Amino acid sequence: MTNEQQAQAEMPIWLVIVLALGGANVAIGLYERWAAKRLGVCEVPPDGGQPR
């Protein structure tokens, strides 16, 4: 067993759940942005939101 596998095996289950939920939130947010851009309702200004 590698060190990484050993660390994962010793990780508390609540931490695994929290990390999984955080990853799901990131994935959902990215999908929402992609869908909004595709539908043309994106809140990002056409210039990319760069300050002038």
ModelCIF file with pLDDT and N, C-alpha, C, O atoms, coordinates in Angstrom:
data_MODEL
#
_entry.id   MODEL 
#
_entity.id                         1 
_entity.type                       polymer 
_entity.pdbx_number_of_molecules   1 
#
_entity_poly.entity_id                      1 
_entity_poly.type                           'polypeptide(L)' 
_entity_poly.nstd_linkage                   no 
_entity_poly.nstd_monomer                   no 
_entity_poly.pdbx_seq_one_letter_code       MTNEQQAQAEMPIWLVIVLALGGANVAIGLYERWAAKRLGVCEVPPDGGQPR 
_entity_poly.pdbx_seq_one_letter_code_can   MTNEQQAQAEMPIWLVIVLALGGANVAIGLYERWAAKRLGVCEVPPDGGQPR 
_entity_poly.pdbx_strand_id                 A 
#
loop_
_entity_poly_seq.entity_id 
_entity_poly_seq.num 
_entity_poly_seq.mon_id 
_entity_poly_seq.hetero 
1 1  MET n 
1 2  THR n 
1 3  ASN n 
1 4  GLU n 
1 5  GLN n 
1 6  GLN n 
1 7  ALA n 
1 8  GLN n 
1 9  ALA n 
1 10 GLU n 
1 11 MET n 
1 12 PRO n 
1 13 ILE n 
1 14 TRP n 
1 15 LEU n 
1 16 VAL n 
1 17 ILE n 
1 18 VAL n 
1 19 LEU n 
1 20 ALA n 
1 21 LEU n 
1 22 GLY n 
1 23 GLY n 
1 24 ALA n 
1 25 ASN n 
1 26 VAL n 
1 27 ALA n 
1 28 ILE n 
1 29 GLY n 
1 30 LEU n 
1 31 TYR n 
1 32 GLU n 
1 33 ARG n 
1 34 TRP n 
1 35 ALA n 
1 36 ALA n 
1 37 LYS n 
1 38 ARG n 
1 39 LEU n 
1 40 GLY n 
1 41 VAL n 
1 42 CYS n 
1 43 GLU n 
1 44 VAL n 
1 45 PRO n 
1 46 PRO n 
1 47 ASP n 
1 48 GLY n 
1 49 GLY n 
1 50 GLN n 
1 51 PRO n 
1 52 ARG n 
#
_struct_asym.id          A 
_struct_asym.entity_id   1 
#
loop_
_ma_qa_metric.id 
_ma_qa_metric.mode 
_ma_qa_metric.name 
_ma_qa_metric.software_group_id 
_ma_qa_metric.type 
1 global pLDDT . pLDDT 
2 local  pLDDT . pLDDT 
#
_ma_qa_metric_global.metric_id      1 
_ma_qa_metric_global.metric_value   77.04 
_ma_qa_metric_global.model_id       1 
_ma_qa_metric_global.ordinal_id     1 
#
loop_
_ma_qa_metric_local.label_asym_id 
_ma_qa_metric_local.label_comp_id 
_ma_qa_metric_local.label_seq_id 
_ma_qa_metric_local.metric_id 
_ma_qa_metric_local.metric_value 
_ma_qa_metric_local.model_id 
_ma_qa_metric_local.ordinal_id 
A MET 1  2 66.00 1 1  
A THR 2  2 75.00 1 2  
A ASN 3  2 75.00 1 3  
A GLU 4  2 72.00 1 4  
A GLN 5  2 68.00 1 5  
A GLN 6  2 67.00 1 6  
A ALA 7  2 65.00 1 7  
A GLN 8  2 64.00 1 8  
A ALA 9  2 69.00 1 9  
A GLU 10 2 76.00 1 10 
A MET 11 2 74.00 1 11 
A PRO 12 2 82.00 1 12 
A ILE 13 2 83.00 1 13 
A TRP 14 2 83.00 1 14 
A LEU 15 2 82.00 1 15 
A VAL 16 2 81.00 1 16 
A ILE 17 2 86.00 1 17 
A VAL 18 2 86.00 1 18 
A LEU 19 2 85.00 1 19 
A ALA 20 2 87.00 1 20 
A LEU 21 2 89.00 1 21 
A GLY 22 2 88.00 1 22 
A GLY 23 2 88.00 1 23 
A ALA 24 2 89.00 1 24 
A ASN 25 2 89.00 1 25 
A VAL 26 2 90.00 1 26 
A ALA 27 2 89.00 1 27 
A ILE 28 2 90.00 1 28 
A GLY 29 2 89.00 1 29 
A LEU 30 2 88.00 1 30 
A TYR 31 2 90.00 1 31 
A GLU 32 2 87.00 1 32 
A ARG 33 2 85.00 1 33 
A TRP 34 2 85.00 1 34 
A ALA 35 2 86.00 1 35 
A ALA 36 2 85.00 1 36 
A LYS 37 2 84.00 1 37 
A ARG 38 2 84.00 1 38 
A LEU 39 2 84.00 1 39 
A GLY 40 2 82.00 1 40 
A VAL 41 2 81.00 1 41 
A CYS 42 2 66.00 1 42 
A GLU 43 2 65.00 1 43 
A VAL 44 2 60.00 1 44 
A PRO 45 2 60.00 1 45 
A PRO 46 2 61.00 1 46 
A ASP 47 2 63.00 1 47 
A GLY 48 2 57.00 1 48 
A GLY 49 2 54.00 1 49 
A GLN 50 2 59.00 1 50 
A PRO 51 2 59.00 1 51 
A ARG 52 2 54.00 1 52 
#
loop_
_atom_site.group_PDB 
_atom_site.id 
_atom_site.type_symbol 
_atom_site.label_atom_id 
_atom_site.label_alt_id 
_atom_site.label_comp_id 
_atom_site.label_asym_id 
_atom_site.label_entity_id 
_atom_site.label_seq_id 
_atom_site.pdbx_PDB_ins_code 
_atom_site.Cartn_x 
_atom_site.Cartn_y 
_atom_site.Cartn_z 
_atom_site.occupancy 
_atom_site.B_iso_or_equiv 
_atom_site.pdbx_formal_charge 
_atom_site.auth_seq_id 
_atom_site.auth_comp_id 
_atom_site.auth_asym_id 
_atom_site.auth_atom_id 
_atom_site.pdbx_PDB_model_num 
ATOM 1   N N  . MET A 1 1  ? 0.852   -1.183 0.000   1.00 66.00 ? 1  MET A N  1 
ATOM 2   C CA . MET A 1 1  ? 0.000   0.000  0.000   1.00 66.00 ? 1  MET A CA 1 
ATOM 3   C C  . MET A 1 1  ? 0.893   1.240  0.000   1.00 66.00 ? 1  MET A C  1 
ATOM 4   O O  . MET A 1 1  ? 1.812   1.356  0.811   1.00 66.00 ? 1  MET A O  1 
ATOM 5   N N  . THR A 1 2  ? 0.610   2.167  -0.924  1.00 75.00 ? 2  THR A N  1 
ATOM 6   C CA . THR A 1 2  ? 1.403   3.398  -0.989  1.00 75.00 ? 2  THR A CA 1 
ATOM 7   C C  . THR A 1 2  ? 0.983   4.345  0.132   1.00 75.00 ? 2  THR A C  1 
ATOM 8   O O  . THR A 1 2  ? -0.038  4.134  0.786   1.00 75.00 ? 2  THR A O  1 
ATOM 9   N N  . ASN A 1 3  ? 1.776   5.383  0.344   1.00 75.00 ? 3  ASN A N  1 
ATOM 10  C CA . ASN A 1 3  ? 1.451   6.371  1.373   1.00 75.00 ? 3  ASN A CA 1 
ATOM 11  C C  . ASN A 1 3  ? 0.121   7.049  1.091   1.00 75.00 ? 3  ASN A C  1 
ATOM 12  O O  . ASN A 1 3  ? -0.657  7.301  2.012   1.00 75.00 ? 3  ASN A O  1 
ATOM 13  N N  . GLU A 1 4  ? -0.148  7.349  -0.181  1.00 72.00 ? 4  GLU A N  1 
ATOM 14  C CA . GLU A 1 4  ? -1.403  8.008  -0.544  1.00 72.00 ? 4  GLU A CA 1 
ATOM 15  C C  . GLU A 1 4  ? -2.600  7.103  -0.239  1.00 72.00 ? 4  GLU A C  1 
ATOM 16  O O  . GLU A 1 4  ? -3.606  7.562  0.302   1.00 72.00 ? 4  GLU A O  1 
ATOM 17  N N  . GLN A 1 5  ? -2.491  5.830  -0.582  1.00 68.00 ? 5  GLN A N  1 
ATOM 18  C CA . GLN A 1 5  ? -3.571  4.884  -0.305  1.00 68.00 ? 5  GLN A CA 1 
ATOM 19  C C  . GLN A 1 5  ? -3.783  4.721  1.199   1.00 68.00 ? 5  GLN A C  1 
ATOM 20  O O  . GLN A 1 5  ? -4.916  4.606  1.665   1.00 68.00 ? 5  GLN A O  1 
ATOM 21  N N  . GLN A 1 6  ? -2.696  4.713  1.942   1.00 67.00 ? 6  GLN A N  1 
ATOM 22  C CA . GLN A 1 6  ? -2.799  4.577  3.390   1.00 67.00 ? 6  GLN A CA 1 
ATOM 23  C C  . GLN A 1 6  ? -3.481  5.804  3.986   1.00 67.00 ? 6  GLN A C  1 
ATOM 24  O O  . GLN A 1 6  ? -4.307  5.675  4.889   1.00 67.00 ? 6  GLN A O  1 
ATOM 25  N N  . ALA A 1 7  ? -3.142  6.996  3.486   1.00 65.00 ? 7  ALA A N  1 
ATOM 26  C CA . ALA A 1 7  ? -3.760  8.225  3.980   1.00 65.00 ? 7  ALA A CA 1 
ATOM 27  C C  . ALA A 1 7  ? -5.253  8.234  3.673   1.00 65.00 ? 7  ALA A C  1 
ATOM 28  O O  . ALA A 1 7  ? -6.055  8.656  4.506   1.00 65.00 ? 7  ALA A O  1 
ATOM 29  N N  . GLN A 1 8  ? -5.630  7.772  2.487   1.00 64.00 ? 8  GLN A N  1 
ATOM 30  C CA . GLN A 1 8  ? -7.051  7.720  2.130   1.00 64.00 ? 8  GLN A CA 1 
ATOM 31  C C  . GLN A 1 8  ? -7.799  6.716  2.991   1.00 64.00 ? 8  GLN A C  1 
ATOM 32  O O  . GLN A 1 8  ? -8.949  6.954  3.360   1.00 64.00 ? 8  GLN A O  1 
ATOM 33  N N  . ALA A 1 9  ? -7.163  5.595  3.317   1.00 69.00 ? 9  ALA A N  1 
ATOM 34  C CA . ALA A 1 9  ? -7.803  4.575  4.138   1.00 69.00 ? 9  ALA A CA 1 
ATOM 35  C C  . ALA A 1 9  ? -8.028  5.079  5.560   1.00 69.00 ? 9  ALA A C  1 
ATOM 36  O O  . ALA A 1 9  ? -8.979  4.664  6.222   1.00 69.00 ? 9  ALA A O  1 
ATOM 37  N N  . GLU A 1 10 ? -7.161  5.968  6.033   1.00 76.00 ? 10 GLU A N  1 
ATOM 38  C CA . GLU A 1 10 ? -7.264  6.486  7.391   1.00 76.00 ? 10 GLU A CA 1 
ATOM 39  C C  . GLU A 1 10 ? -8.123  7.743  7.477   1.00 76.00 ? 10 GLU A C  1 
ATOM 40  O O  . GLU A 1 10 ? -8.359  8.243  8.576   1.00 76.00 ? 10 GLU A O  1 
ATOM 41  N N  . MET A 1 11 ? -8.595  8.265  6.349   1.00 74.00 ? 11 MET A N  1 
ATOM 42  C CA . MET A 1 11 ? -9.382  9.482  6.325   1.00 74.00 ? 11 MET A CA 1 
ATOM 43  C C  . MET A 1 11 ? -10.764 9.222  6.939   1.00 74.00 ? 11 MET A C  1 
ATOM 44  O O  . MET A 1 11 ? -11.412 8.236  6.590   1.00 74.00 ? 11 MET A O  1 
ATOM 45  N N  . PRO A 1 12 ? -11.218 10.083 7.838   1.00 82.00 ? 12 PRO A N  1 
ATOM 46  C CA . PRO A 1 12 ? -12.553 9.897  8.412   1.00 82.00 ? 12 PRO A CA 1 
ATOM 47  C C  . PRO A 1 12 ? -13.631 9.983  7.324   1.00 82.00 ? 12 PRO A C  1 
ATOM 48  O O  . PRO A 1 12 ? -13.493 10.739 6.362   1.00 82.00 ? 12 PRO A O  1 
ATOM 49  N N  . ILE A 1 13 ? -14.689 9.209  7.485   1.00 83.00 ? 13 ILE A N  1 
ATOM 50  C CA . ILE A 1 13 ? -15.742 9.165  6.467   1.00 83.00 ? 13 ILE A CA 1 
ATOM 51  C C  . ILE A 1 13 ? -16.406 10.529 6.298   1.00 83.00 ? 13 ILE A C  1 
ATOM 52  O O  . ILE A 1 13 ? -16.802 10.880 5.187   1.00 83.00 ? 13 ILE A O  1 
ATOM 53  N N  . TRP A 1 14 ? -16.536 11.305 7.376   1.00 83.00 ? 14 TRP A N  1 
ATOM 54  C CA . TRP A 1 14 ? -17.174 12.618 7.255   1.00 83.00 ? 14 TRP A CA 1 
ATOM 55  C C  . TRP A 1 14 ? -16.349 13.541 6.367   1.00 83.00 ? 14 TRP A C  1 
ATOM 56  O O  . TRP A 1 14 ? -16.905 14.370 5.646   1.00 83.00 ? 14 TRP A O  1 
ATOM 57  N N  . LEU A 1 15 ? -15.025 13.402 6.415   1.00 82.00 ? 15 LEU A N  1 
ATOM 58  C CA . LEU A 1 15 ? -14.161 14.221 5.575   1.00 82.00 ? 15 LEU A CA 1 
ATOM 59  C C  . LEU A 1 15 ? -14.309 13.826 4.105   1.00 82.00 ? 15 LEU A C  1 
ATOM 60  O O  . LEU A 1 15 ? -14.315 14.686 3.225   1.00 82.00 ? 15 LEU A O  1 
ATOM 61  N N  . VAL A 1 16 ? -14.426 12.537 3.848   1.00 81.00 ? 16 VAL A N  1 
ATOM 62  C CA . VAL A 1 16 ? -14.629 12.054 2.484   1.00 81.00 ? 16 VAL A CA 1 
ATOM 63  C C  . VAL A 1 16 ? -15.936 12.608 1.931   1.00 81.00 ? 16 VAL A C  1 
ATOM 64  O O  . VAL A 1 16 ? -15.989 13.034 0.778   1.00 81.00 ? 16 VAL A O  1 
ATOM 65  N N  . ILE A 1 17 ? -16.991 12.605 2.743   1.00 86.00 ? 17 ILE A N  1 
ATOM 66  C CA . ILE A 1 17 ? -18.298 13.112 2.303   1.00 86.00 ? 17 ILE A CA 1 
ATOM 67  C C  . ILE A 1 17 ? -18.229 14.605 2.023   1.00 86.00 ? 17 ILE A C  1 
ATOM 68  O O  . ILE A 1 17 ? -18.752 15.071 1.011   1.00 86.00 ? 17 ILE A O  1 
ATOM 69  N N  . VAL A 1 18 ? -17.590 15.359 2.908   1.00 86.00 ? 18 VAL A N  1 
ATOM 70  C CA . VAL A 1 18 ? -17.466 16.817 2.716   1.00 86.00 ? 18 VAL A CA 1 
ATOM 71  C C  . VAL A 1 18 ? -16.702 17.127 1.427   1.00 86.00 ? 18 VAL A C  1 
ATOM 72  O O  . VAL A 1 18 ? -17.098 18.006 0.662   1.00 86.00 ? 18 VAL A O  1 
ATOM 73  N N  . LEU A 1 19 ? -15.617 16.407 1.194   1.00 85.00 ? 19 LEU A N  1 
ATOM 74  C CA . LEU A 1 19 ? -14.832 16.630 -0.020  1.00 85.00 ? 19 LEU A CA 1 
ATOM 75  C C  . LEU A 1 19 ? -15.638 16.279 -1.264  1.00 85.00 ? 19 LEU A C  1 
ATOM 76  O O  . LEU A 1 19 ? -15.555 16.982 -2.271  1.00 85.00 ? 19 LEU A O  1 
ATOM 77  N N  . ALA A 1 20 ? -16.411 15.208 -1.209  1.00 87.00 ? 20 ALA A N  1 
ATOM 78  C CA . ALA A 1 20 ? -17.235 14.806 -2.352  1.00 87.00 ? 20 ALA A CA 1 
ATOM 79  C C  . ALA A 1 20 ? -18.313 15.852 -2.633  1.00 87.00 ? 20 ALA A C  1 
ATOM 80  O O  . ALA A 1 20 ? -18.572 16.180 -3.791  1.00 87.00 ? 20 ALA A O  1 
ATOM 81  N N  . LEU A 1 21 ? -18.935 16.371 -1.586  1.00 89.00 ? 21 LEU A N  1 
ATOM 82  C CA . LEU A 1 21 ? -19.966 17.396 -1.779  1.00 89.00 ? 21 LEU A CA 1 
ATOM 83  C C  . LEU A 1 21 ? -19.364 18.676 -2.352  1.00 89.00 ? 21 LEU A C  1 
ATOM 84  O O  . LEU A 1 21 ? -19.969 19.316 -3.212  1.00 89.00 ? 21 LEU A O  1 
ATOM 85  N N  . GLY A 1 22 ? -18.188 19.048 -1.883  1.00 88.00 ? 22 GLY A N  1 
ATOM 86  C CA . GLY A 1 22 ? -17.511 20.236 -2.413  1.00 88.00 ? 22 GLY A CA 1 
ATOM 87  C C  . GLY A 1 22 ? -17.194 20.067 -3.882  1.00 88.00 ? 22 GLY A C  1 
ATOM 88  O O  . GLY A 1 22 ? -17.363 21.002 -4.664  1.00 88.00 ? 22 GLY A O  1 
ATOM 89  N N  . GLY A 1 23 ? -16.740 18.893 -4.266  1.00 88.00 ? 23 GLY A N  1 
ATOM 90  C CA . GLY A 1 23 ? -16.456 18.620 -5.669  1.00 88.00 ? 23 GLY A CA 1 
ATOM 91  C C  . GLY A 1 23 ? -17.714 18.669 -6.514  1.00 88.00 ? 23 GLY A C  1 
ATOM 92  O O  . GLY A 1 23 ? -17.687 19.145 -7.649  1.00 88.00 ? 23 GLY A O  1 
ATOM 93  N N  . ALA A 1 24 ? -18.824 18.175 -5.959  1.00 89.00 ? 24 ALA A N  1 
ATOM 94  C CA . ALA A 1 24 ? -20.094 18.208 -6.682  1.00 89.00 ? 24 ALA A CA 1 
ATOM 95  C C  . ALA A 1 24 ? -20.547 19.647 -6.886  1.00 89.00 ? 24 ALA A C  1 
ATOM 96  O O  . ALA A 1 24 ? -21.057 19.985 -7.955  1.00 89.00 ? 24 ALA A O  1 
ATOM 97  N N  . ASN A 1 25 ? -20.369 20.500 -5.880  1.00 89.00 ? 25 ASN A N  1 
ATOM 98  C CA . ASN A 1 25 ? -20.758 21.907 -6.016  1.00 89.00 ? 25 ASN A CA 1 
ATOM 99  C C  . ASN A 1 25 ? -19.947 22.602 -7.102  1.00 89.00 ? 25 ASN A C  1 
ATOM 100 O O  . ASN A 1 25 ? -20.484 23.398 -7.871  1.00 89.00 ? 25 ASN A O  1 
ATOM 101 N N  . VAL A 1 26 ? -18.674 22.304 -7.161  1.00 90.00 ? 26 VAL A N  1 
ATOM 102 C CA . VAL A 1 26 ? -17.819 22.890 -8.200  1.00 90.00 ? 26 VAL A CA 1 
ATOM 103 C C  . VAL A 1 26 ? -18.283 22.429 -9.574  1.00 90.00 ? 26 VAL A C  1 
ATOM 104 O O  . VAL A 1 26 ? -18.393 23.239 -10.494 1.00 90.00 ? 26 VAL A O  1 
ATOM 105 N N  . ALA A 1 27 ? -18.553 21.141 -9.719  1.00 89.00 ? 27 ALA A N  1 
ATOM 106 C CA . ALA A 1 27 ? -18.996 20.605 -11.008 1.00 89.00 ? 27 ALA A CA 1 
ATOM 107 C C  . ALA A 1 27 ? -20.324 21.217 -11.427 1.00 89.00 ? 27 ALA A C  1 
ATOM 108 O O  . ALA A 1 27 ? -20.504 21.555 -12.597 1.00 89.00 ? 27 ALA A O  1 
ATOM 109 N N  . ILE A 1 28 ? -21.251 21.365 -10.497 1.00 90.00 ? 28 ILE A N  1 
ATOM 110 C CA . ILE A 1 28 ? -22.554 21.958 -10.812 1.00 90.00 ? 28 ILE A CA 1 
ATOM 111 C C  . ILE A 1 28 ? -22.382 23.416 -11.230 1.00 90.00 ? 28 ILE A C  1 
ATOM 112 O O  . ILE A 1 28 ? -23.011 23.867 -12.188 1.00 90.00 ? 28 ILE A O  1 
ATOM 113 N N  . GLY A 1 29 ? -21.537 24.147 -10.519 1.00 89.00 ? 29 GLY A N  1 
ATOM 114 C CA . GLY A 1 29 ? -21.299 25.550 -10.868 1.00 89.00 ? 29 GLY A CA 1 
ATOM 115 C C  . GLY A 1 29 ? -20.706 25.699 -12.259 1.00 89.00 ? 29 GLY A C  1 
ATOM 116 O O  . GLY A 1 29 ? -21.108 26.581 -13.018 1.00 89.00 ? 29 GLY A O  1 
ATOM 117 N N  . LEU A 1 30 ? -19.750 24.837 -12.598 1.00 88.00 ? 30 LEU A N  1 
ATOM 118 C CA . LEU A 1 30 ? -19.150 24.892 -13.933 1.00 88.00 ? 30 LEU A CA 1 
ATOM 119 C C  . LEU A 1 30 ? -20.184 24.566 -15.004 1.00 88.00 ? 30 LEU A C  1 
ATOM 120 O O  . LEU A 1 30 ? -20.212 25.201 -16.059 1.00 88.00 ? 30 LEU A O  1 
ATOM 121 N N  . TYR A 1 31 ? -21.038 23.572 -14.734 1.00 90.00 ? 31 TYR A N  1 
ATOM 122 C CA . TYR A 1 31 ? -22.079 23.209 -15.700 1.00 90.00 ? 31 TYR A CA 1 
ATOM 123 C C  . TYR A 1 31 ? -23.068 24.362 -15.872 1.00 90.00 ? 31 TYR A C  1 
ATOM 124 O O  . TYR A 1 31 ? -23.476 24.657 -16.996 1.00 90.00 ? 31 TYR A O  1 
ATOM 125 N N  . GLU A 1 32 ? -23.456 25.014 -14.782 1.00 87.00 ? 32 GLU A N  1 
ATOM 126 C CA . GLU A 1 32 ? -24.394 26.136 -14.875 1.00 87.00 ? 32 GLU A CA 1 
ATOM 127 C C  . GLU A 1 32 ? -23.806 27.271 -15.711 1.00 87.00 ? 32 GLU A C  1 
ATOM 128 O O  . GLU A 1 32 ? -24.508 27.867 -16.528 1.00 87.00 ? 32 GLU A O  1 
ATOM 129 N N  . ARG A 1 33 ? -22.525 27.572 -15.511 1.00 85.00 ? 33 ARG A N  1 
ATOM 130 C CA . ARG A 1 33 ? -21.884 28.633 -16.311 1.00 85.00 ? 33 ARG A CA 1 
ATOM 131 C C  . ARG A 1 33 ? -21.838 28.255 -17.787 1.00 85.00 ? 33 ARG A C  1 
ATOM 132 O O  . ARG A 1 33 ? -22.101 29.089 -18.653 1.00 85.00 ? 33 ARG A O  1 
ATOM 133 N N  . TRP A 1 34 ? -21.500 26.981 -18.077 1.00 85.00 ? 34 TRP A N  1 
ATOM 134 C CA . TRP A 1 34 ? -21.431 26.516 -19.457 1.00 85.00 ? 34 TRP A CA 1 
ATOM 135 C C  . TRP A 1 34 ? -22.814 26.614 -20.105 1.00 85.00 ? 34 TRP A C  1 
ATOM 136 O O  . TRP A 1 34 ? -22.939 27.080 -21.237 1.00 85.00 ? 34 TRP A O  1 
ATOM 137 N N  . ALA A 1 35 ? -23.847 26.174 -19.387 1.00 86.00 ? 35 ALA A N  1 
ATOM 138 C CA . ALA A 1 35 ? -25.203 26.204 -19.937 1.00 86.00 ? 35 ALA A CA 1 
ATOM 139 C C  . ALA A 1 35 ? -25.662 27.644 -20.170 1.00 86.00 ? 35 ALA A C  1 
ATOM 140 O O  . ALA A 1 35 ? -26.291 27.936 -21.187 1.00 86.00 ? 35 ALA A O  1 
ATOM 141 N N  . ALA A 1 36 ? -25.354 28.541 -19.239 1.00 85.00 ? 36 ALA A N  1 
ATOM 142 C CA . ALA A 1 36 ? -25.747 29.943 -19.388 1.00 85.00 ? 36 ALA A CA 1 
ATOM 143 C C  . ALA A 1 36 ? -25.057 30.573 -20.591 1.00 85.00 ? 36 ALA A C  1 
ATOM 144 O O  . ALA A 1 36 ? -25.686 31.317 -21.345 1.00 85.00 ? 36 ALA A O  1 
ATOM 145 N N  . LYS A 1 37 ? -23.770 30.285 -20.780 1.00 84.00 ? 37 LYS A N  1 
ATOM 146 C CA . LYS A 1 37 ? -23.058 30.832 -21.948 1.00 84.00 ? 37 LYS A CA 1 
ATOM 147 C C  . LYS A 1 37 ? -23.659 30.288 -23.236 1.00 84.00 ? 37 LYS A C  1 
ATOM 148 O O  . LYS A 1 37 ? -23.827 31.026 -24.207 1.00 84.00 ? 37 LYS A O  1 
ATOM 149 N N  . ARG A 1 38 ? -23.982 28.999 -23.245 1.00 84.00 ? 38 ARG A N  1 
ATOM 150 C CA . ARG A 1 38 ? -24.525 28.366 -24.445 1.00 84.00 ? 38 ARG A CA 1 
ATOM 151 C C  . ARG A 1 38 ? -25.898 28.938 -24.796 1.00 84.00 ? 38 ARG A C  1 
ATOM 152 O O  . ARG A 1 38 ? -26.233 29.080 -25.972 1.00 84.00 ? 38 ARG A O  1 
ATOM 153 N N  . LEU A 1 39 ? -26.694 29.266 -23.773 1.00 84.00 ? 39 LEU A N  1 
ATOM 154 C CA . LEU A 1 39 ? -28.026 29.814 -24.001 1.00 84.00 ? 39 LEU A CA 1 
ATOM 155 C C  . LEU A 1 39 ? -28.003 31.325 -24.219 1.00 84.00 ? 39 LEU A C  1 
ATOM 156 O O  . LEU A 1 39 ? -29.017 31.912 -24.596 1.00 84.00 ? 39 LEU A O  1 
ATOM 157 N N  . GLY A 1 40 ? -26.867 31.949 -23.987 1.00 82.00 ? 40 GLY A N  1 
ATOM 158 C CA . GLY A 1 40 ? -26.749 33.388 -24.196 1.00 82.00 ? 40 GLY A CA 1 
ATOM 159 C C  . GLY A 1 40 ? -27.261 34.210 -23.034 1.00 82.00 ? 40 GLY A C  1 
ATOM 160 O O  . GLY A 1 40 ? -27.575 35.387 -23.210 1.00 82.00 ? 40 GLY A O  1 
ATOM 161 N N  . VAL A 1 41 ? -27.353 33.638 -21.871 1.00 81.00 ? 41 VAL A N  1 
ATOM 162 C CA . VAL A 1 41 ? -27.832 34.375 -20.704 1.00 81.00 ? 41 VAL A CA 1 
ATOM 163 C C  . VAL A 1 41 ? -26.732 34.518 -19.655 1.00 81.00 ? 41 VAL A C  1 
ATOM 164 O O  . VAL A 1 41 ? -27.010 34.721 -18.474 1.00 81.00 ? 41 VAL A O  1 
ATOM 165 N N  . CYS A 1 42 ? -25.491 34.410 -20.096 1.00 66.00 ? 42 CYS A N  1 
ATOM 166 C CA . CYS A 1 42 ? -24.353 34.490 -19.186 1.00 66.00 ? 42 CYS A CA 1 
ATOM 167 C C  . CYS A 1 42 ? -24.242 35.891 -18.603 1.00 66.00 ? 42 CYS A C  1 
ATOM 168 O O  . CYS A 1 42 ? -24.467 36.878 -19.304 1.00 66.00 ? 42 CYS A O  1 
ATOM 169 N N  . GLU A 1 43 ? -23.891 35.982 -17.305 1.00 65.00 ? 43 GLU A N  1 
ATOM 170 C CA . GLU A 1 43 ? -23.765 37.274 -16.638 1.00 65.00 ? 43 GLU A CA 1 
ATOM 171 C C  . GLU A 1 43 ? -22.383 37.905 -16.844 1.00 65.00 ? 43 GLU A C  1 
ATOM 172 O O  . GLU A 1 43 ? -22.141 39.022 -16.387 1.00 65.00 ? 43 GLU A O  1 
ATOM 173 N N  . VAL A 1 44 ? -21.490 37.210 -17.517 1.00 60.00 ? 44 VAL A N  1 
ATOM 174 C CA . VAL A 1 44 ? -20.160 37.747 -17.766 1.00 60.00 ? 44 VAL A CA 1 
ATOM 175 C C  . VAL A 1 44 ? -20.226 38.726 -18.927 1.00 60.00 ? 44 VAL A C  1 
ATOM 176 O O  . VAL A 1 44 ? -20.731 38.370 -19.991 1.00 60.00 ? 44 VAL A O  1 
ATOM 177 N N  . PRO A 1 45 ? -19.726 39.964 -18.755 1.00 60.00 ? 45 PRO A N  1 
ATOM 178 C CA . PRO A 1 45 ? -19.747 40.940 -19.849 1.00 60.00 ? 45 PRO A CA 1 
ATOM 179 C C  . PRO A 1 45 ? -18.978 40.438 -21.067 1.00 60.00 ? 45 PRO A C  1 
ATOM 180 O O  . PRO A 1 45 ? -18.068 39.622 -20.923 1.00 60.00 ? 45 PRO A O  1 
ATOM 181 N N  . PRO A 1 46 ? -19.332 40.913 -22.273 1.00 61.00 ? 46 PRO A N  1 
ATOM 182 C CA . PRO A 1 46 ? -18.672 40.459 -23.496 1.00 61.00 ? 46 PRO A CA 1 
ATOM 183 C C  . PRO A 1 46 ? -17.162 40.650 -23.501 1.00 61.00 ? 46 PRO A C  1 
ATOM 184 O O  . PRO A 1 46 ? -16.453 39.878 -24.146 1.00 61.00 ? 46 PRO A O  1 
ATOM 185 N N  . ASP A 1 47 ? -16.649 41.662 -22.797 1.00 63.00 ? 47 ASP A N  1 
ATOM 186 C CA . ASP A 1 47 ? -15.203 41.897 -22.796 1.00 63.00 ? 47 ASP A CA 1 
ATOM 187 C C  . ASP A 1 47 ? -14.479 40.991 -21.810 1.00 63.00 ? 47 ASP A C  1 
ATOM 188 O O  . ASP A 1 47 ? -13.278 41.154 -21.597 1.00 63.00 ? 47 ASP A O  1 
ATOM 189 N N  . GLY A 1 48 ? -15.192 40.030 -21.199 1.00 57.00 ? 48 GLY A N  1 
ATOM 190 C CA . GLY A 1 48 ? -14.563 39.103 -20.273 1.00 57.00 ? 48 GLY A CA 1 
ATOM 191 C C  . GLY A 1 48 ? -14.497 39.619 -18.849 1.00 57.00 ? 48 GLY A C  1 
ATOM 192 O O  . GLY A 1 48 ? -13.924 38.962 -17.981 1.00 57.00 ? 48 GLY A O  1 
ATOM 193 N N  . GLY A 1 49 ? -15.072 40.780 -18.595 1.00 54.00 ? 49 GLY A N  1 
ATOM 194 C CA . GLY A 1 49 ? -15.101 41.324 -17.253 1.00 54.00 ? 49 GLY A CA 1 
ATOM 195 C C  . GLY A 1 49 ? -13.777 41.910 -16.797 1.00 54.00 ? 49 GLY A C  1 
ATOM 196 O O  . GLY A 1 49 ? -13.555 42.075 -15.597 1.00 54.00 ? 49 GLY A O  1 
ATOM 197 N N  . GLN A 1 50 ? -12.901 42.223 -17.730 1.00 59.00 ? 50 GLN A N  1 
ATOM 198 C CA . GLN A 1 50 ? -11.601 42.797 -17.380 1.00 59.00 ? 50 GLN A CA 1 
ATOM 199 C C  . GLN A 1 50 ? -11.748 44.257 -17.005 1.00 59.00 ? 50 GLN A C  1 
ATOM 200 O O  . GLN A 1 50 ? -12.402 45.009 -17.728 1.00 59.00 ? 50 GLN A O  1 
ATOM 201 N N  . PRO A 1 51 ? -11.153 44.685 -15.887 1.00 59.00 ? 51 PRO A N  1 
ATOM 202 C CA . PRO A 1 51 ? -11.211 46.101 -15.513 1.00 59.00 ? 51 PRO A CA 1 
ATOM 203 C C  . PRO A 1 51 ? -10.394 46.945 -16.484 1.00 59.00 ? 51 PRO A C  1 
ATOM 204 O O  . PRO A 1 51 ? -9.400  46.494 -17.051 1.00 59.00 ? 51 PRO A O  1 
ATOM 205 N N  . ARG A 1 52 ? -10.837 48.158 -16.654 1.00 54.00 ? 52 ARG A N  1 
ATOM 206 C CA . ARG A 1 52 ? -10.146 49.054 -17.585 1.00 54.00 ? 52 ARG A CA 1 
ATOM 207 C C  . ARG A 1 52 ? -9.289  50.029 -16.863 1.00 54.00 ? 52 ARG A C  1 
ATOM 208 O O  . ARG A 1 52 ? -8.634  50.860 -17.492 1.00 54.00 ? 52 ARG A O  1 
#
